[in-house]
Structures are given as structure tokens and as C-alpha cells.
Amino acid sequence: MAIRYDKMFHLLESRGLTNTYWLRQQGVHPATVNKLRKGERVNTDTIELLCKLLQCQPGDIMEYIPEEKESTEG
């Protein structure tokens, strides 16, 4: 999971919105909400919709977390 959407869920919570219910009310498909929760890939149309709904920038709702490489010492 290189992309996380924790920032979006914190933003929703800070605005007093019940995250999954509010997102679905705004037209975000339940399967997409599940992908966001799991940090799975969503398309740029979804990112654009979320930014429009929340009046924010992509960096306000998502962040890149580099995956740790396994050590190959030997």
C-alpha cells in the first residue's frame, strides 16, 4: 500500500461527516469507498471528485508512503 487516504478520513471526521455514509450520499460507489479504506488504487476521476466535494487538493486527502525494501544482506 504505497498510497494512503488516512488524511481524507481525518478531514471528513474533522468536518463532522460520517465518512462512508457521506461519501456514498455524494455519489462515491461503496466499492470505491472500500478501496480508499484499504489504500487500494482508485482512478484520477475519483480523486478529482473527492477534491471537488471536499474543496481541497489531492495532497490534502492522500499521501505516498514508500514501501520498505527487504534487506538482502548475506
N, C-alpha and C positions, 0 to 999 in steps of 0.2 A: 504494500500500500504506500505508494510514493506521494499521493495527494490525499490530504485530509480536509474535511469540511467542518471540523470542530468549531472553527471560527464562526461559521454560519449559524450553527445551532446555538452558540453562545449569544450571537447577535439577536436571534429570534427570542431567546429567553429574556434578554435584557429589555426587549421591547414588549414583554408580557404576552407573547404569542405562543400558543400551543403548537409547537413546531410541526409535527407531522399533519395534524388536522388543518392548520392554517395553510400549509403548502398545498395540500390536496384541494382545499377550497379555492385556491388561486390557480388551479389547473395543472399542478405538477402531479404526474401519474404516480400512484403508490409504489410501483416497481422502481421508479426513479428515486423516490424518497428513500427506499431501502438501499439503493446503490450509494446514495450520499452518506447514509449512516455507516455503511461498510467501507467507505473510501474507495469504491469502485469507479471505473471510468464512466463519465457522462459526456455528452456531446456539447459543443460550444453553444448550441441553441439553448440548452438547459442553463448553462452558466449565464448567458445573456438574459434569459427570463428571470433568473434569480436576482441578478443585479438590478434589473428593471423594477421588480417587485419590492426589493429592499432599498432601492435608491443608493446603491453602493458600487464599489469597484471590485473586480474579481479577487484582488488581494485581501479584501475585507471578509471574504467568505471561504477562502481556501488557502492552503499553504502546501508547499513542496517539502516533504520530509525525505531526505536521501536514505536509501536502504543501506544498512551496514554490510560491508563485504566481509565474507568469512576469511579468516586468516588461513594462509596456506603455507605456514612455516613447516619446515621438515628437514 
